[in-house]
């Protein structure tokens, strides 16, 4: 896919998804976000960049950790997500944190300005994740850390069927290589190629719990990466897609709800120190 087209799909798709994403994914992703922040260990007074910040859940938590002597900037390609993040930060009185619309592959930021860069489940959506990693390394101070989380292996993410089901209705090409970064050591190798030194890689198994089929569909279809394609479907197509998606989740149905398996990969790396 043309990179400009993919960025446009991401930008406007997440603009549409912002409300359902906040409603259905905030609790689902809390566990991996807590683990990512724990791995990052933000300290008082540090400068932190949160790439693909979404509605600002990680941004706000990190801002509390670094305190008013630190600073936190959340960036996202979606203006609607940036607006939501800004409201969230303002509502929690975090004046030392802000949000801006920015392309992760071309950060409009000076060199070596941050102690820590985070990206929680955003790398999979980028046309050129290697360019984004080089930018993260560039804006880190020597010795600075980068901590990333991506979805893991496709076979270990029960909700992954949504991509094929939507693509059968329209060629969405949302994320052609969505699960590539979660395979084997792929993310660690890409960090090394960007000049970062690996500290740790770990896998996390999780369960996405939906109270009913409506919540499961809203999370995957209107609140996730296929939101732009979903917005263009008529009622008949939507009903067909919902039915197929819920059928694909049937192995994990429990009563009225669903407990869907998921896997994440977390990587921590650092920019090498400069030695005389």
C-alpha positions as CSV (number, residue, x, y, z in Angstrom):
1,X,0.0,0.0,0.0
2,X,1.1,3.6,-0.7
3,X,2.4,5.0,2.6
4,X,0.5,8.2,2.3
5,X,-2.8,6.3,1.8
6,X,-2.1,4.1,4.8
7,X,-1.4,7.2,7.0
8,X,-4.7,8.8,5.8
9,X,-6.6,5.6,6.6
10,X,-5.1,5.5,10.0
11,X,-5.7,9.2,10.7
12,X,-9.3,9.3,9.7
13,X,-10.1,5.8,11.0
14,X,-8.9,6.7,14.5
15,X,-10.8,10.0,14.3
16,X,-13.9,7.9,13.8
17,X,-13.0,5.3,16.4
18,X,-12.1,7.6,19.3
19,X,-15.3,7.4,21.4
20,X,-15.8,3.6,21.0
21,X,-12.1,3.0,21.6
22,X,-12.2,4.9,24.9
23,X,-15.4,3.1,25.9
24,X,-14.4,-0.5,25.1
25,X,-10.6,-0.6,25.2
26,X,-9.5,1.4,28.2
27,X,-10.2,-1.4,30.7
28,X,-9.1,-4.2,28.2
29,X,-5.6,-2.7,27.8
30,X,-5.0,-1.6,31.4
31,X,-2.9,-4.7,32.2
32,X,-0.4,-4.3,29.3
33,X,-0.2,-0.5,29.9
34,X,0.7,-1.1,33.6
35,X,3.4,-3.6,32.6
36,X,4.8,-1.2,30.0
37,X,5.0,1.7,32.4
38,X,6.5,-0.6,35.1
39,X,9.2,-1.7,32.6
40,X,9.8,2.0,31.7
41,X,10.1,3.1,35.3
42,X,9.5,6.8,34.7
43,X,11.2,8.9,37.4
44,X,10.5,12.3,38.9
45,X,11.7,15.1,36.7
46,X,12.1,13.1,33.5
47,X,11.1,14.2,30.1
48,X,8.9,11.6,28.4
49,X,7.5,11.2,24.9
50,X,4.4,9.0,24.4
51,X,4.2,8.0,20.7
52,X,0.7,7.1,19.3
53,X,-0.7,8.3,22.6
54,X,-4.4,7.7,21.7
55,X,-6.8,9.2,24.2
56,X,-3.9,9.7,26.7
57,X,-4.3,6.9,29.3
58,X,-0.5,6.1,29.4
59,X,0.4,9.8,28.9
60,X,-1.6,10.8,32.1
61,X,-0.2,7.9,34.2
62,X,3.4,8.7,33.2
63,X,2.8,12.4,33.9
64,X,1.8,11.6,37.4
65,X,4.9,9.5,37.8
66,X,7.4,12.2,36.6
67,X,5.6,14.9,38.6
68,X,5.5,18.6,38.0
69,X,9.2,18.9,37.7
70,X,9.1,16.6,34.6
71,X,7.3,17.0,31.3
72,X,5.3,14.6,29.1
73,X,4.3,15.0,25.5
74,X,1.8,12.7,23.8
75,X,1.7,12.6,20.0
76,X,-0.7,10.9,17.7
77,X,-1.6,11.1,14.0
78,X,-5.4,11.4,14.8
79,X,-6.5,14.9,15.7
80,X,-9.6,13.5,17.5
81,X,-7.3,11.3,19.7
82,X,-5.1,14.3,20.4
83,X,-8.1,16.3,21.4
84,X,-9.3,13.5,23.7
85,X,-5.9,13.2,25.3
86,X,-5.6,16.9,25.9
87,X,-9.0,16.9,27.6
88,X,-8.0,13.9,29.7
89,X,-4.8,15.6,30.8
90,X,-6.5,18.9,31.6
91,X,-9.2,17.1,33.5
92,X,-6.6,15.6,35.8
93,X,-4.8,18.8,36.3
94,X,-1.6,17.7,34.6
95,X,-0.3,21.0,33.4
96,X,3.2,19.6,32.7
97,X,1.7,17.2,30.1
98,X,0.4,18.0,26.6
99,X,-0.7,16.4,23.4
100,X,0.1,17.3,19.8
101,X,-0.8,15.8,16.4
102,X,2.4,14.5,14.9
103,X,3.6,11.7,12.6
104,X,5.7,9.1,14.5
105,X,7.9,8.7,11.4
106,X,8.8,12.4,11.2
107,X,8.8,13.7,14.7
108,X,8.9,17.5,14.7
109,X,11.1,17.5,17.8
110,X,14.8,18.4,18.5
111,X,17.5,15.8,18.9
112,X,18.2,14.3,22.4
113,X,15.4,16.0,24.2
114,X,13.8,13.1,26.1
115,X,14.9,10.6,28.8
116,X,12.2,8.1,27.9
117,X,10.1,7.3,24.8
118,X,7.0,5.0,25.0
119,X,4.8,3.5,22.4
120,X,1.9,1.3,23.7
121,X,0.3,-0.7,20.8
122,X,1.0,1.9,18.1
123,X,3.9,0.5,16.1
124,X,1.7,-1.9,14.1
125,X,-0.2,0.9,12.4
126,X,2.8,2.6,10.9
127,X,3.7,2.3,7.3
128,X,7.4,2.4,8.2
129,X,8.1,1.3,11.8
130,X,11.8,1.3,11.2
131,X,11.7,5.1,10.4
132,X,9.7,5.6,13.6
133,X,12.3,3.7,15.7
134,X,15.1,5.8,14.2
135,X,13.1,8.9,15.2
136,X,12.6,7.6,18.7
137,X,16.4,7.0,19.0
138,X,17.1,10.4,17.6
139,X,15.0,12.3,20.2
140,X,16.4,10.3,23.1
141,X,19.3,11.5,25.1
142,X,22.4,9.2,25.3
143,X,21.4,6.5,27.8
144,X,17.7,7.3,27.4
145,X,15.2,4.4,27.3
146,X,12.6,3.3,24.8
147,X,9.8,0.9,25.8
148,X,7.4,-0.6,23.3
149,X,4.4,-2.9,23.3
150,X,2.9,-4.5,20.2
151,X,0.3,-7.3,19.7
152,X,2.0,-10.7,19.6
153,X,1.5,-13.7,17.3
154,X,-1.6,-13.7,15.1
155,X,-2.5,-17.2,16.2
156,X,-2.5,-16.1,19.9
157,X,-4.8,-13.2,19.3
158,X,-8.4,-14.5,19.0
159,X,-9.8,-11.2,17.7
160,X,-7.4,-11.3,14.7
161,X,-10.2,-12.7,12.5
162,X,-11.7,-9.3,12.2
163,X,-9.1,-8.3,9.5
164,X,-10.0,-11.1,7.1
165,X,-13.7,-10.7,7.6
166,X,-13.7,-7.0,6.8
167,X,-11.3,-7.5,3.9
168,X,-13.8,-9.9,2.4
169,X,-16.3,-7.0,2.1
170,X,-13.9,-4.2,1.0
171,X,-10.2,-4.1,0.4
172,X,-9.4,-2.1,3.5
173,X,-5.6,-2.7,3.7
174,X,-5.7,-1.2,7.2
175,X,-2.5,-2.8,8.5
176,X,-1.0,-5.2,6.0
177,X,1.8,-6.3,8.3
178,X,-0.1,-5.8,11.6
179,X,1.2,-8.9,13.4
180,X,4.7,-8.9,11.8
181,X,6.3,-7.0,14.7
182,X,5.0,-9.6,17.2
183,X,6.6,-12.5,15.5
184,X,9.7,-14.1,17.2
185,X,12.4,-11.5,17.8
186,X,11.2,-9.1,15.1
187,X,10.8,-6.0,17.3
188,X,14.1,-6.5,19.1
189,X,15.9,-6.9,15.8
190,X,14.3,-3.7,14.5
191,X,15.4,-1.8,17.6
192,X,18.9,-3.0,17.1
193,X,18.8,-1.8,13.5
194,X,17.8,1.6,14.7
195,X,20.9,1.8,16.9
196,X,19.2,0.9,20.2
197,X,20.6,-1.6,22.7
198,X,18.2,-4.3,23.8
199,X,17.5,-4.4,27.5
200,X,14.7,-7.0,27.7
201,X,12.0,-8.6,25.6
202,X,9.0,-10.4,27.1
203,X,5.7,-11.9,26.1
204,X,2.5,-11.3,27.9
205,X,-0.6,-13.5,27.6
206,X,-3.9,-11.8,28.4
207,X,-7.7,-12.2,28.0
208,X,-10.0,-9.6,26.5
209,X,-13.2,-9.9,28.4
210,X,-16.4,-8.6,26.7
211,X,-19.7,-8.5,28.5
212,X,-21.7,-9.5,25.4
213,X,-21.5,-9.7,21.6
214,X,-22.4,-6.1,21.2
215,X,-19.4,-5.0,23.2
216,X,-17.1,-7.4,21.4
217,X,-18.2,-6.1,18.0
218,X,-18.0,-2.5,19.0
219,X,-14.5,-2.9,20.2
220,X,-13.2,-4.7,17.1
221,X,-15.3,-2.9,14.4
222,X,-16.2,0.7,15.4
223,X,-13.5,1.2,18.1
224,X,-10.5,-0.5,16.4
225,X,-8.3,-0.4,13.3
226,X,-11.1,-1.2,10.8
227,X,-13.3,1.7,11.9
228,X,-13.0,3.6,8.6
229,X,-14.1,0.6,6.6
230,X,-16.9,-0.1,9.0
231,X,-18.2,3.4,8.7
232,X,-18.8,2.8,5.0
233,X,-20.8,-0.4,5.3
234,X,-24.5,-0.4,4.9
235,X,-26.8,-2.2,7.3
236,X,-26.8,-5.5,5.5
237,X,-23.0,-5.7,5.3
238,X,-22.7,-4.7,9.0
239,X,-25.0,-7.5,10.0
240,X,-23.1,-10.0,8.0
241,X,-19.8,-8.9,9.4
242,X,-21.1,-8.9,13.0
243,X,-22.4,-12.4,12.6
244,X,-19.2,-13.7,11.1
245,X,-17.0,-12.0,13.7
246,X,-19.1,-13.4,16.6
247,X,-19.0,-16.9,15.0
248,X,-15.2,-16.6,14.9
249,X,-15.2,-15.9,18.7
250,X,-17.5,-18.8,19.5
251,X,-14.7,-20.9,21.0
252,X,-14.3,-18.3,23.7
253,X,-17.9,-17.6,24.5
254,X,-18.9,-17.8,28.2
255,X,-22.6,-17.3,28.8
256,X,-23.5,-14.0,27.2
257,X,-19.9,-12.8,27.2
258,X,-16.6,-13.6,25.6
259,X,-13.1,-14.2,27.0
260,X,-10.8,-13.8,24.0
261,X,-7.1,-14.7,24.2
262,X,-4.5,-12.1,23.4
263,X,-0.8,-11.8,23.4
264,X,1.6,-8.8,23.6
265,X,5.3,-8.4,23.1
266,X,7.1,-5.8,25.2
267,X,10.6,-4.6,24.4
268,X,12.8,-2.2,26.4
269,X,16.0,-0.8,24.8
270,X,18.2,2.2,25.3
271,X,20.2,4.6,23.3
272,X,23.9,3.9,23.8
273,X,25.9,6.3,26.0
274,X,28.4,8.5,24.4
275,X,32.0,7.7,25.4
276,X,35.0,9.9,24.9
